[in-house]
Amino acid sequence: MGAKIIHRNINKAGLVDILGTNGVSNIQGEVQIKLDLYTNEKLKAALKARGEEASIASEEEDQIVIFDGERAENAKYVLLMDPLDSSFNIDVNVSVSTIFSIYRRITSAYSPVTEDDFLQPGSAQVAAGYVV
């Protein structure tokens, strides 16, 4: 659902004022564009509503985002993502994508999610993919 919302709004990005920079840098020191922040917020909302992930780590966030609510506290997975990879390509009409990686949570349900849930070897990865 999050990818569908992003797709729809990227197609009309110039009309809804989500193009251009916002003057802030992400955790890697790259300048964030409005579209980066927009896609991050839309994906966070979609993932939280779904209730399958206890927490996410996003390129656009300085810290891990821990979802609240009983469904999230009992969730089995954590998700790492780049909400809009190659977002600067939007200015030259080249494809952009959402990249994600899913891991099974190693902390027990109803206990706080920790960074260890995210810092697992690739062999522990449950799923990964991208949406272009």
N, CA, C and O atoms as a printed pandas DataFrame, in Angstrom:
     atom_number atom_name residue_name chain_id  residue_number  x_coord  y_coord  z_coord
0              1         N          MET        A               1    0.831   -1.191    0.000
1              2        CA          MET        A               1    0.000    0.000    0.000
2              3         C          MET        A               1    0.875    1.254    0.000
3              4         O          MET        A               1    0.597    2.213   -0.720
4              5         N          GLY        A               2    1.934    1.237    0.815
5              6        CA          GLY        A               2    2.837    2.384    0.857
6              7         C          GLY        A               2    3.458    2.667   -0.494
7              8         O          GLY        A               2    3.582    3.825   -0.892
8              9         N          ALA        A               3    3.853    1.614   -1.209
9             10        CA          ALA        A               3    4.459    1.787   -2.539
10            11         C          ALA        A               3    3.449    2.362   -3.526
11            12         O          ALA        A               3    3.817    3.169   -4.379
12            13         N          LYS        A               4    2.191    1.964   -3.425
13            14        CA          LYS        A               4    1.159    2.510   -4.316
14            15         C          LYS        A               4    0.939    4.000   -4.060
15            16         O          LYS        A               4    0.774    4.777   -5.000
16            17         N          ILE        A               5    0.937    4.391   -2.799
17            18        CA          ILE        A               5    0.761    5.807   -2.457
18            19         C          ILE        A               5    1.936    6.620   -2.976
19            20         O          ILE        A               5    1.756    7.699   -3.541
20            21         N          ILE        A               6    3.142    6.094   -2.781
21            22        CA          ILE        A               6    4.342    6.797   -3.260
22            23         C          ILE        A               6    4.310    6.928   -4.773
23            24         O          ILE        A               6    4.581    8.005   -5.304
24            25         N          HIS        A               7    3.984    5.849   -5.475
25            26        CA          HIS        A               7    3.911    5.874   -6.939
26            27         C          HIS        A               7    2.950    6.952   -7.426
27            28         O          HIS        A               7    3.276    7.742   -8.312
28            29         N          ARG        A               8    1.777    6.969   -6.836
29            30        CA          ARG        A               8    0.767    7.946   -7.243
30            31         C          ARG        A               8    1.274    9.376   -7.069
31            32         O          ARG        A               8    1.089   10.218   -7.948
32            33         N          ASN        A               9    1.907    9.640   -5.944
33            34        CA          ASN        A               9    2.322   11.010   -5.668
34            35         C          ASN        A               9    3.619   11.409   -6.359
35            36         O          ASN        A               9    3.845   12.596   -6.592
36            37         N          ILE        A              10    4.477   10.448   -6.692
37            38        CA          ILE        A              10    5.664   10.779   -7.493
38            39         C          ILE        A              10    5.216   11.244   -8.871
39            40         O          ILE        A              10    5.813   12.153   -9.448
40            41         N          ASN        A              11    4.176   10.629   -9.395
41            42        CA          ASN        A              11    3.677   11.016  -10.716
42            43         C          ASN        A              11    3.151   12.441  -10.756
43            44         O          ASN        A              11    3.095   13.049  -11.825
44            45         N          LYS        A              12    2.774   12.970   -9.628
45            46        CA          LYS        A              12    2.290   14.356   -9.598
46            47         C          LYS        A              12    3.111   15.219   -8.638
47            48         O          LYS        A              12    2.607   16.200   -8.091
48            49         N          ALA        A              13    4.371   14.849   -8.437
49            50        CA          ALA        A              13    5.224   15.503   -7.443
50            51         C          ALA        A              13    5.321   17.014   -7.650
51            52         O          ALA        A              13    5.276   17.767   -6.678
52            53         N          GLY        A              14    5.451   17.461   -8.867
53            54        CA          GLY        A              14    5.547   18.897   -9.124
54            55         C          GLY        A              14    4.275   19.642   -8.774
55            56         O          GLY        A              14    4.321   20.830   -8.456
56            57         N          LEU        A              15    3.147   18.965   -8.828
57            58        CA          LEU        A              15    1.868   19.599   -8.539
58            59         C          LEU        A              15    1.566   19.692   -7.053
59            60         O          LEU        A              15    0.818   20.571   -6.626
60            61         N          VAL        A              16    2.147   18.785   -6.252
61            62        CA          VAL        A              16    1.851   18.785   -4.815
62            63         C          VAL        A              16    3.026   19.286   -3.984
63            64         O          VAL        A              16    3.061   19.080   -2.771
64            65         N          ASP        A              17    3.987   19.942   -4.628
65            66        CA          ASP        A              17    5.116   20.593   -3.962
66            67         C          ASP        A              17    5.921   19.651   -3.073
67            68         O          ASP        A              17    6.185   19.959   -1.911
68            69         N          ILE        A              18    6.316   18.488   -3.629
69            70        CA          ILE        A              18    7.207   17.601   -2.886
70            71         C          ILE        A              18    8.518   17.403   -3.634
71            72         O          ILE        A              18    9.219   16.418   -3.402
72            73         N          LEU        A              19    8.859   18.328   -4.527
73            74        CA          LEU        A              19   10.148   18.312   -5.203
74            75         C          LEU        A              19   11.057   19.345   -4.556
75            76         O          LEU        A              19   10.586   20.256   -3.876
76            77         N          GLY        A              20   12.360   19.203   -4.769
77            78        CA          GLY        A              20   13.330   20.155   -4.241
78            79         C          GLY        A              20   13.885   19.712   -2.903
79            80         O          GLY        A              20   13.414   18.743   -2.308
80            81         N          THR        A              21   14.893   20.438   -2.438
81            82        CA          THR        A              21   15.537   20.094   -1.175
82            83         C          THR        A              21   14.848   20.786   -0.011
83            84         O          THR        A              21   14.091   21.742   -0.177
84            85         N          ASN        A              22   15.142   20.265    1.173
85            86        CA          ASN        A              22   14.593   20.899    2.364
86            87         C          ASN        A              22   15.688   21.462    3.269
87            88         O          ASN        A              22   15.399   21.978    4.348
88            89         N          GLY        A              23   16.966   21.362    2.823
89            90        CA          GLY        A              23   18.079   21.938    3.572
90            91         C          GLY        A              23   18.587   21.097    4.722
91            92         O          GLY        A              23   19.389   21.581    5.521
92            93         N          VAL        A              24   18.147   19.848    4.834
93            94        CA          VAL        A              24   18.556   18.958    5.923
94            95         C          VAL        A              24   19.338   17.796    5.319
95            96         O          VAL        A              24   19.085   17.392    4.184
96            97         N          SER        A              25   20.300   17.255    6.092
97            98        CA          SER        A              25   21.062   16.089    5.652
98            99         C          SER        A              25   20.608   14.852    6.405
99           100         O          SER        A              25   20.194   14.936    7.562
100          101         N          ASN        A              26   20.687   13.687    5.737
101          102        CA          ASN        A              26   20.331   12.439    6.412
102          103         C          ASN        A              26   21.537   11.907    7.177
103          104         O          ASN        A              26   22.571   12.572    7.254
104          105         N          ILE        A              27   21.407   10.725    7.735
105          106        CA          ILE        A              27   22.442   10.147    8.588
106          107         C          ILE        A              27   23.757    9.910    7.833
107          108         O          ILE        A              27   24.822    9.877    8.450
108          109         N          GLN        A              28   23.692    9.744    6.497
109          110        CA          GLN        A              28   24.898    9.571    5.689
110          111         C          GLN        A              28   25.486   10.904    5.235
111          112         O          GLN        A              28   26.508   10.921    4.550
112          113         N          GLY        A              29   24.868   12.002    5.600
113          114        CA          GLY        A              29   25.363   13.312    5.203
114          115         C          GLY        A              29   24.865   13.764    3.845
115          116         O          GLY        A              29   25.308   14.796    3.343
116          117         N          GLU        A              30   23.960   13.021    3.243
117          118        CA          GLU        A              30   23.394   13.399    1.949
118          119         C          GLU        A              30   22.257   14.396    2.166
119          120         O          GLU        A              30   21.494   14.281    3.125
120          121         N          VAL        A              31   22.155   15.369    1.270
121          122        CA          VAL        A              31   21.078   16.348    1.373
122          123         C          VAL        A              31   19.752   15.647    1.106
123          124         O          VAL        A              31   19.595   14.956    0.100
124          125         N          GLN        A              32   18.817   15.829    2.001
125          126        CA          GLN        A              32   17.494   15.225    1.825
126          127         C          GLN        A              32   16.654   16.130    0.930
127          128         O          GLN        A              32   16.708   17.357    1.021
128          129         N          ILE        A              33   15.887   15.495    0.074
129          130        CA          ILE        A              33   14.922   16.257   -0.700
130          131         C          ILE        A              33   13.545   16.015   -0.085
131          132         O          ILE        A              33   13.344   15.048    0.650
132          133         N          LYS        A              34   12.622   16.886   -0.388
133          134        CA          LYS        A              34   11.279   16.771    0.192
134          135         C          LYS        A              34   10.674   15.402   -0.077
135          136         O          LYS        A              34    9.979   14.847    0.774
136          137         N          LEU        A              35   10.937   14.864   -1.251
137          138        CA          LEU        A              35   10.388   13.571   -1.639
138          139         C          LEU        A              35   10.919   12.440   -0.740
139          140         O          LEU        A              35   10.189   11.493   -0.448
140          141         N          ASP        A              36   12.200   12.536   -0.295
141          142        CA          ASP        A              36   12.755   11.550    0.636
142          143         C          ASP        A              36   11.941   11.510    1.923
143          144         O          ASP        A              36   11.556   10.442    2.400
144          145         N          LEU        A              37   11.689   12.671    2.466
145          146        CA          LEU        A              37   10.950   12.754    3.728
146          147         C          LEU        A              37    9.498   12.329    3.548
147          148         O          LEU        A              37    8.926   11.664    4.411
148          149         N          TYR        A              38    8.916   12.713    2.440
149          150        CA          TYR        A              38    7.531   12.342    2.144
150          151         C          TYR        A              38    7.391   10.812    2.074
151          152         O          TYR        A              38    6.501   10.238    2.701
152          153         N          THR        A              39    8.274   10.161    1.311
153          154        CA          THR        A              39    8.178    8.701    1.174
154          155         C          THR        A              39    8.459    8.003    2.494
155          156         O          THR        A              39    7.836    6.987    2.804
156          157         N          ASN        A              40    9.390    8.534    3.274
157          158        CA          ASN        A              40    9.679    7.953    4.579
158          159         C          ASN        A              40    8.435    7.979    5.464
159          160         O          ASN        A              40    8.102    6.974    6.092
160          161         N          GLU        A              41    7.753    9.105    5.520
161          162        CA          GLU        A              41    6.560    9.223    6.356
162          163         C          GLU        A              41    5.438    8.311    5.872
163          164         O          GLU        A              41    4.752    7.691    6.684
164          165         N          LYS        A              42    5.244    8.223    4.557
165          166        CA          LYS        A              42    4.180    7.362    4.021
166          167         C          LYS        A              42    4.454    5.892    4.307
167          168         O          LYS        A              42    3.542    5.151    4.673
168          169         N          LEU        A              43    5.716    5.461    4.142
169          170        CA          LEU        A              43    6.040    4.061    4.418
170          171         C          LEU        A              43    5.947    3.752    5.907
171          172         O          LEU        A              43    5.474    2.680    6.285
172          173         N          LYS        A              44    6.388    4.667    6.751
173          174        CA          LYS        A              44    6.247    4.455    8.196
174          175         C          LYS        A              44    4.782    4.266    8.565
175          176         O          LYS        A              44    4.446    3.353    9.319
176          177         N          ALA        A              45    3.923    5.108    8.049
177          178        CA          ALA        A              45    2.498    5.013    8.368
178          179         C          ALA        A              45    1.913    3.693    7.866
179          180         O          ALA        A              45    1.144    3.049    8.580
180          181         N          ALA        A              46    2.268    3.285    6.648
181          182        CA          ALA        A              46    1.744    2.031    6.094
182          183         C          ALA        A              46    2.230    0.826    6.893
183          184         O          ALA        A              46    1.454   -0.091    7.166
184          185         N          LEU        A              47    3.508    0.820    7.269
185          186        CA          LEU        A              47    4.055   -0.304    8.026
186          187         C          LEU        A              47    3.476   -0.363    9.439
187          188         O          LEU        A              47    3.180   -1.442    9.952
188          189         N          LYS        A              48    3.322    0.784   10.051
189          190        CA          LYS        A              48    2.737    0.817   11.394
190          191         C          LYS        A              48    1.299    0.300   11.369
191          192         O          LYS        A              48    0.892   -0.460   12.248
192          193         N          ALA        A              49    0.540    0.711   10.370
193          194        CA          ALA        A              49   -0.856    0.283   10.261
194          195         C          ALA        A              49   -0.963   -1.221   10.045
195          196         O          ALA        A              49   -1.902   -1.855   10.527
196          197         N          ARG        A              50   -0.017   -1.783    9.332
197          198        CA          ARG        A              50   -0.037   -3.217    9.045
198          199         C          ARG        A              50    0.214   -4.043   10.300
199          200         O          ARG        A              50   -0.394   -5.098   10.477
200          201         N          GLY        A              51    1.110   -3.570   11.180
201          202        CA          GLY        A              51    1.346   -4.242   12.447
202          203         C          GLY        A              51    2.232   -5.462   12.410
203          204         O          GLY        A              51    2.288   -6.200   13.393
204          205         N          GLU        A              52    2.933   -5.705   11.304
205          206        CA          GLU        A              52    3.805   -6.878   11.218
206          207         C          GLU        A              52    5.222   -6.582   11.692
207          208         O          GLU        A              52    5.965   -7.505   12.028
208          209         N          GLU        A              53    5.605   -5.308   11.725
209          210        CA          GLU        A              53    6.946   -4.913   12.135
210          211         C          GLU        A              53    6.887   -4.226   13.497
211          212         O          GLU        A              53    6.016   -3.396   13.758
212          213         N          ALA        A              54    7.825   -4.588   14.345
213          214        CA          ALA        A              54    7.914   -3.955   15.657
214          215         C          ALA        A              54    8.647   -2.618   15.552
215          216         O          ALA        A              54    8.412   -1.701   16.339
216          217         N          SER        A              55    9.536   -2.527   14.566
217          218        CA          SER        A              55   10.384   -1.354   14.458
218          219         C          SER        A              55   10.973   -1.283   13.055
219          220         O          SER        A              55   11.026   -2.282   12.337
220          221         N          ILE        A              56   11.415   -0.079   12.673
221          222        CA          ILE        A              56   12.082    0.090   11.391
222          223         C          ILE        A              56   13.355    0.910   11.585
223          224         O          ILE        A              56   13.484    1.679   12.537
224          225         N          ALA        A              57   14.275    0.725   10.668
225          226        CA          ALA        A              57   15.450    1.579   10.558
226          227         C          ALA        A              57   15.416    2.134    9.137
227          228         O          ALA        A              57   15.348    1.381    8.165
228          229         N          SER        A              58   15.465    3.438    9.032
229          230        CA          SER        A              58   15.354    4.094    7.736
230          231         C          SER        A              58   16.568    4.989    7.491
231          232         O          SER        A              58   17.116    5.574    8.426
232          233         N          GLU        A              59   16.976    5.089    6.248
233          234        CA          GLU        A              59   18.065    5.988    5.887
234          235         C          GLU        A              59   17.718    7.430    6.248
235          236         O          GLU        A              59   18.618    8.246    6.451
236          237         N          GLU        A              60   16.458    7.747    6.329
237          238        CA          GLU        A              60   16.036    9.121    6.589
238          239         C          GLU        A              60   15.861    9.430    8.075
239          240         O          GLU        A              60   15.497   10.551    8.431
240          241         N          GLU        A              61   16.113    8.460    8.940
241          242        CA          GLU        A              61   15.945    8.643   10.378
242          243         C          GLU        A              61   17.308    8.518   11.074
243          244         O          GLU        A              61   18.140    7.703   10.677
244          245         N          ASP        A              62   17.527    9.330   12.110
245          246        CA          ASP        A              62   18.762    9.240   12.886
246          247         C          ASP        A              62   18.773    8.049   13.834
247          248         O          ASP        A              62   19.838    7.514   14.140
248          249         N          GLN        A              63   17.618    7.636   14.295
249          250        CA          GLN        A              63   17.471    6.530   15.245
250          251         C          GLN        A              63   16.461    5.523   14.700
251          252         O          GLN        A              63   15.694    5.822   13.785
252          253         N          ILE        A              64   16.477    4.319   15.283
253          254        CA          ILE        A              64   15.454    3.355   14.893
254          255         C          ILE        A              64   14.096    3.889   15.348
255          256         O          ILE        A              64   14.000    4.603   16.346
256          257         N          VAL        A              65   13.057    3.533   14.605
257          258        CA          VAL        A              65   11.696    3.958   14.920
258          259         C          VAL        A              65   10.978    2.751   15.506
259          260         O          VAL        A              65   10.802    1.736   14.833
260          261         N          ILE        A              66   10.567    2.866   16.758
261          262        CA          ILE        A              66    9.866    1.772   17.429
262          263         C          ILE        A              66    8.380    2.086   17.405
263          264         O          ILE        A              66    7.951    3.125   17.906
264          265         N          PHE        A              67    7.605    1.199   16.828
265          266        CA          PHE        A              67    6.161    1.399   16.757
266          267         C          PHE        A              67    5.527    1.086   18.111
267          268         O          PHE        A              67    5.995    0.217   18.846
268          269         N          ASP        A              68    4.469    1.802   18.419
269          270        CA          ASP        A              68    3.763    1.554   19.669
270          271         C          ASP        A              68    2.478    0.782   19.392
271          272         O          ASP        A              68    2.054    0.655   18.243
272          273         N          GLY        A              69    1.883    0.283   20.421
273          274        CA          GLY        A              69    0.646   -0.480   20.281
274          275         C          GLY        A              69    0.896   -1.963   20.468
275          276         O          GLY        A              69    2.008   -2.449   20.262
276          277         N          GLU        A              70   -0.142   -2.672   20.859
277          278        CA          GLU        A              70    0.000   -4.094   21.172
278          279         C          GLU        A              70    0.429   -4.926   19.965
279          280         O          GLU        A              70    1.258   -5.826   20.100
280          281         N          ARG        A              71   -0.122   -4.637   18.794
281          282        CA          ARG        A              71    0.263   -5.411   17.602
282          283         C          ARG        A              71    1.748   -5.258   17.317
283          284         O          ARG        A              71    2.424   -6.238   17.001
284          285         N          ALA        A              72    2.261   -4.039   17.426
285          286        CA          ALA        A              72    3.678   -3.799   17.163
286          287         C          ALA        A              72    4.561   -4.444   18.231
287          288         O          ALA        A              72    5.615   -4.997   17.915
288          289         N          GLU        A              73    4.139   -4.376   19.477
289          290        CA          GLU        A              73    4.932   -4.967   20.555
290          291         C          GLU        A              73    5.043   -6.478   20.410
291          292         O          GLU        A              73    6.031   -7.073   20.839
292          293         N          ASN        A              74    4.044   -7.096   19.814
293          294        CA          ASN        A              74    4.031   -8.536   19.615
294          295         C          ASN        A              74    4.561   -8.931   18.228
295          296         O          ASN        A              74    4.653  -10.120   17.922
296          297         N          ALA        A              75    4.907   -7.954   17.396
297          298        CA          ALA        A              75    5.347   -8.226   16.027
298          299         C          ALA        A              75    6.653   -9.018   16.006
299          300         O          ALA        A              75    7.488   -8.898   16.904
300          301         N          LYS        A              76    6.808   -9.827   14.964
301          302        CA          LYS        A              76    7.954  -10.730   14.863
302          303         C          LYS        A              76    9.108  -10.174   14.039
303          304         O          LYS        A              76   10.189  -10.763   14.033
304          305         N          TYR        A              77    8.911   -9.061   13.346
305          306        CA          TYR        A              77    9.905   -8.599   12.380
306          307         C          TYR        A              77   10.354   -7.164   12.616
307          308         O          TYR        A              77    9.659   -6.360   13.238
308          309         N          VAL        A              78   11.546   -6.872   12.095
309          310        CA          VAL        A              78   12.043   -5.499   11.982
310          311         C          VAL        A              78   12.398   -5.286   10.518
311          312         O          VAL        A              78   12.735   -6.233    9.807
312          313         N          LEU        A              79   12.321   -4.049   10.078
313          314        CA          LEU        A              79   12.531   -3.749    8.666
314          315         C          LEU        A              79   13.539   -2.612    8.531
315          316         O          LEU        A              79   13.458   -1.610    9.242
316          317         N          LEU        A              80   14.477   -2.776    7.623
317          318        CA          LEU        A              80   15.433   -1.733    7.283
318          319         C          LEU        A              80   15.080   -1.246    5.889
319          320         O          LEU        A              80   14.719   -2.050    5.029
320          321         N          MET        A              81   15.180    0.075    5.647
321          322        CA          MET        A              81   14.755    0.565    4.331
322          323         C          MET        A              81   15.457    1.845    3.927
323          324         O          MET        A              81   15.900    2.645    4.750
324          325         N          ASP        A              82   15.532    1.992    2.627
325          326        CA          ASP        A              82   15.823    3.277    2.004
326          327         C          ASP        A              82   14.523    3.619    1.287
327          328         O          ASP        A              82   14.245    3.062    0.225
328          329         N          PRO        A              83   13.726    4.519    1.841
329          330        CA          PRO        A              83   12.397    4.784    1.304
330          331         C          PRO        A              83   12.381    5.223   -0.157
331          332         O          PRO        A              83   11.466    4.867   -0.900
332          333         N          LEU        A              84   13.374    5.983   -0.569
333          334        CA          LEU        A              84   13.412    6.424   -1.966
334          335         C          LEU        A              84   14.861    6.514   -2.414
335          336         O          LEU        A              84   15.480    7.575   -2.339
336          337         N          ASP        A              85   15.398    5.392   -2.881
337          338        CA          ASP        A              85   16.772    5.344   -3.360
338          339         C          ASP        A              85   16.876    6.102   -4.674
339          340         O          ASP        A              85   15.969    6.053   -5.505
340          341         N          SER        A              86   17.988    6.802   -4.853
341          342        CA          SER        A              86   18.244    7.581   -6.071
342          343         C          SER        A              86   17.213    8.681   -6.268
343          344         O          SER        A              86   16.813    8.967   -7.396
344          345         N          SER        A              87   16.786    9.290   -5.186
345          346        CA          SER        A              87   15.724   10.298   -5.269
346          347         C          SER        A              87   16.100   11.492   -6.135
347          348         O          SER        A              87   15.217   12.154   -6.680
348          349         N          PHE        A              88   17.393   11.781   -6.274
349          350        CA          PHE        A              88   17.784   12.895   -7.138
350          351         C          PHE        A              88   17.520   12.593   -8.614
351          352         O          PHE        A              88   17.504   13.506   -9.439
352          353         N          ASN        A              89   17.313   11.313   -8.951
353          354        CA          ASN        A              89   16.989   10.953  -10.332
354          355         C          ASN        A              89   15.630   11.484  -10.772
355          356         O          ASN        A              89   15.356   11.571  -11.969
356          357         N          ILE        A              90   14.797   11.833   -9.833
357          358        CA          ILE        A              90   13.454   12.303  -10.161
358          359         C          ILE        A              90   13.513   13.552  -11.039
359          360         O          ILE        A              90   12.634   13.770  -11.872
360          361         N          ASP        A              91   14.558   14.378  -10.851
361          362        CA          ASP        A              91   14.703   15.613  -11.631
362          363         C          ASP        A              91   15.027   15.354  -13.100
363          364         O          ASP        A              91   14.787   16.214  -13.947
364          365         N          VAL        A              92   15.574   14.169  -13.410
365          366        CA          VAL        A              92   15.948   13.866  -14.795
366          367         C          VAL        A              92   15.129   12.712  -15.367
367          368         O          VAL        A              92   15.509   12.098  -16.364
368          369         N          ASN        A              93   13.991   12.426  -14.713
369          370        CA          ASN        A              93   13.040   11.431  -15.194
370          371         C          ASN        A              93   13.647   10.025  -15.317
371          372         O          ASN        A              93   13.388    9.309  -16.285
372          373         N          VAL        A              94   14.462    9.642  -14.316
373          374        CA          VAL        A              94   15.039    8.307  -14.255
374          375         C          VAL        A              94   14.367    7.572  -13.092
375          376         O          VAL        A              94   13.907    8.203  -12.140
376          377         N          SER        A              95   14.312    6.271  -13.168
377          378        CA          SER        A              95   13.626    5.465  -12.149
378          379         C          SER        A              95   14.174    5.695  -10.744
379          380         O          SER        A              95   15.367    5.933  -10.552
380          381         N          VAL        A              96   13.286    5.618   -9.783
381          382        CA          VAL        A              96   13.627    5.626   -8.370
382          383         C          VAL        A              96   13.049    4.354   -7.767
383          384         O          VAL        A              96   12.203    3.702   -8.378
384          385         N          SER        A              97   13.504    4.001   -6.572
385          386        CA          SER        A              97   13.013    2.760   -5.988
386          387         C          SER        A              97   13.000    2.832   -4.465
387          388         O          SER        A              97   13.630    3.696   -3.856
388          389         N          THR        A              98   12.274    1.910   -3.879
389          390        CA          THR        A              98   12.274    1.691   -2.439
390          391         C          THR        A              98   12.981    0.365   -2.204
391          392         O          THR        A              98   12.643   -0.646   -2.820
392          393         N          ILE        A              99   13.964    0.373   -1.309
393          394        CA          ILE        A              99   14.741   -0.830   -1.010
394          395         C          ILE        A              99   14.452   -1.220    0.435
395          396         O          ILE        A              99   14.392   -0.362    1.315
396          397         N          PHE        A             100   14.272   -2.529    0.679
397          398        CA          PHE        A             100   13.984   -2.964    2.048
398          399         C          PHE        A             100   14.615   -4.314    2.353
399          400         O          PHE        A             100   14.930   -5.096    1.456
400          401         N          SER        A             101   14.788   -4.562    3.639
401          402        CA          SER        A             101   15.322   -5.813    4.153
402          403         C          SER        A             101   14.567   -6.144    5.441
403          404         O          SER        A             101   14.358   -5.274    6.287
404          405         N          ILE        A             102   14.164   -7.390    5.578
405          406        CA          ILE        A             102   13.369   -7.807    6.729
406          407         C          ILE        A             102   14.119   -8.886    7.516
407          408         O          ILE        A             102   14.646   -9.844    6.950
408          409         N          TYR        A             103   14.149   -8.699    8.831
409          410        CA          TYR        A             103   14.763   -9.670    9.734
410          411         C          TYR        A             103   13.760  -10.090   10.799
411          412         O          TYR        A             103   12.896   -9.314   11.208
412          413         N          ARG        A             104   13.895  -11.318   11.229
413          414        CA          ARG        A             104   13.086  -11.785   12.352
414          415         C          ARG        A             104   13.669  -11.143   13.611
415          416         O          ARG        A             104   14.885  -11.116   13.802
416          417         N          ARG        A             105   12.822  -10.651   14.430
417          418        CA          ARG        A             105   13.217   -9.995   15.675
418          419         C          ARG        A             105   13.894  -11.007   16.602
419          420         O          ARG        A             105   13.404  -12.125   16.758
420          421         N          ILE        A             106   15.023  -10.621   17.223
421          422        CA          ILE        A             106   15.693  -11.539   18.147
422          423         C          ILE        A             106   15.325  -11.253   19.602
423          424         O          ILE        A             106   15.475  -12.126   20.458
424          425         N          THR        A             107   14.849  -10.049   19.890
425          426        CA          THR        A             107   14.343   -9.782   21.238
426          427         C          THR        A             107   12.965  -10.420   21.357
427          428         O          THR        A             107   12.263  -10.588   20.360
428          429         N          SER        A             108   12.591  -10.765   22.553
429          430        CA          SER        A             108   11.293  -11.426   22.731
430          431         C          SER        A             108   10.144  -10.421   22.635
431          432         O          SER        A             108   10.320   -9.222   22.851
432          433         N          ALA        A             109    8.971  -10.944   22.306
433          434        CA          ALA        A             109    7.775  -10.102   22.204
434          435         C          ALA        A             109    7.535   -9.373   23.516
435          436         O          ALA        A             109    7.837   -9.884   24.594
436          437         N          TYR        A             110    6.999   -8.198   23.407
437          438        CA          TYR        A             110    6.667   -7.330   24.537
438          439         C          TYR        A             110    7.899   -6.817   25.292
439          440         O          TYR        A             110    7.765   -6.210   26.354
440          441         N          SER        A             111    9.085   -7.058   24.753
441          442        CA          SER        A             111   10.291   -6.450   25.318
442          443         C          SER        A             111   10.759   -5.374   24.336
443          444         O          SER        A             111   10.396   -5.422   23.161
444          445         N          PRO        A             112   11.541   -4.424   24.786
445          446        CA          PRO        A             112   11.962   -3.339   23.881
446          447         C          PRO        A             112   12.816   -3.852   22.721
447          448         O          PRO        A             112   13.667   -4.723   22.903
448          449         N          VAL        A             113   12.580   -3.309   21.544
449          450        CA          VAL        A             113   13.413   -3.596   20.383
450          451         C          VAL        A             113   14.758   -2.919   20.617
451          452         O          VAL        A             113   14.818   -1.810   21.148
452          453         N          THR        A             114   15.832   -3.589   20.221
453          454        CA          THR        A             114   17.164   -3.006   20.371
454          455         C          THR        A             114   17.871   -2.963   19.022
455          456         O          THR        A             114   17.382   -3.518   18.037
456          457         N          GLU        A             115   19.010   -2.310   18.985
457          458        CA          GLU        A             115   19.796   -2.270   17.744
458          459         C          GLU        A             115   20.242   -3.658   17.319
459          460         O          GLU        A             115   20.445   -3.899   16.129
460          461         N          ASP        A             116   20.400   -4.576   18.266
461          462        CA          ASP        A             116   20.797   -5.951   17.936
462          463         C          ASP        A             116   19.788   -6.620   17.011
463          464         O          ASP        A             116   20.156   -7.488   16.220
464          465         N          ASP        A             117   18.511   -6.222   17.103
465          466        CA          ASP        A             117   17.503   -6.763   16.200
466          467         C          ASP        A             117   17.828   -6.416   14.742
467          468         O          ASP        A             117   17.462   -7.153   13.826
468          469         N          PHE        A             118   18.508   -5.304   14.540
469          470        CA          PHE        A             118   18.841   -4.849   13.187
470          471         C          PHE        A             118   20.230   -5.274   12.740
471          472         O          PHE        A             118   20.477   -5.407   11.542
472          473         N          LEU        A             119   21.130   -5.488   13.673
473          474        CA          LEU        A             119   22.525   -5.791   13.341
474          475         C          LEU        A             119   22.757   -7.291   13.273
475          476         O          LEU        A             119   23.583   -7.837   14.005
476          477         N          GLN        A             120   22.030   -7.943   12.400
477          478        CA          GLN        A             120   22.132   -9.382   12.210
478          479         C          GLN        A             120   22.857   -9.672   10.903
479          480         O          GLN        A             120   22.872   -8.832   10.004
480          481         N          PRO        A             121   23.459  -10.858   10.788
481          482        CA          PRO        A             121   24.140  -11.210    9.539
482          483         C          PRO        A             121   23.136  -11.399    8.399
483          484         O          PRO        A             121   21.966  -11.699    8.634
484          485         N          GLY        A             122   23.599  -11.224    7.189
485          486        CA          GLY        A             122   22.746  -11.388    6.019
486          487         C          GLY        A             122   22.108  -12.762    5.934
487          488         O          GLY        A             122   21.018  -12.904    5.379
488          489         N          SER        A             123   22.765  -13.768    6.473
489          490        CA          SER        A             123   22.204  -15.122    6.432
490          491         C          SER        A             123   20.932  -15.246    7.272
491          492         O          SER        A             123   20.175  -16.204    7.111
492          493         N          ALA        A             124   20.693  -14.280    8.170
493          494        CA          ALA        A             124   19.487  -14.296    8.998
494          495         C          ALA        A             124   18.334  -13.534    8.346
495          496         O          ALA        A             124   17.230  -13.492    8.889
496          497         N          GLN        A             125   18.583  -12.949    7.216
497          498        CA          GLN        A             125   17.566  -12.144    6.516
498          499         C          GLN        A             125   16.393  -13.030    6.092
499          500         O          GLN        A             125   16.580  -14.112    5.536
500          501         N          VAL        A             126   15.177  -12.542    6.368
501          502        CA          VAL        A             126   13.969  -13.286    6.003
502          503         C          VAL        A             126   13.564  -12.953    4.576
503          504         O          VAL        A             126   13.183  -13.839    3.810
504          505         N          ALA        A             127   13.646  -11.689    4.221
505          506        CA          ALA        A             127   13.261  -11.247    2.883
506          507         C          ALA        A             127   13.921   -9.901    2.594
507          508         O          ALA        A             127   14.296   -9.160    3.502
508          509         N          ALA        A             128   14.049   -9.613    1.314
509          510        CA          ALA        A             128   14.569   -8.314    0.881
510          511         C          ALA        A             128   14.009   -8.045   -0.502
511          512         O          ALA        A             128   13.599   -8.965   -1.210
512          513         N          GLY        A             129   13.996   -6.794   -0.873
513          514        CA          GLY        A             129   13.512   -6.491   -2.205
514          515         C          GLY        A             129   13.538   -5.012   -2.495
515          516         O          GLY        A             129   14.036   -4.205   -1.710
516          517         N          TYR        A             130   12.993   -4.685   -3.631
517          518        CA          TYR        A             130   12.870   -3.280   -4.007
518          519         C          TYR        A             130   11.647   -3.114   -4.879
519          520         O          TYR        A             130   11.206   -4.043   -5.556
520          521         N          VAL        A             131   11.120   -1.932   -4.848
521          522        CA          VAL        A             131    9.988   -1.562   -5.679
522          523         C          VAL        A             131   10.451   -0.412   -6.554
523          524         O          VAL        A             131   10.852    0.627   -6.030
524          525         N          VAL        A             132   10.408   -0.563   -7.864
525          526        CA          VAL        A             132   10.846    0.491   -8.786
526          527         C          VAL        A             132    9.670    1.336   -9.174
527          528         O          VAL        A             132    9.818    2.283   -9.946
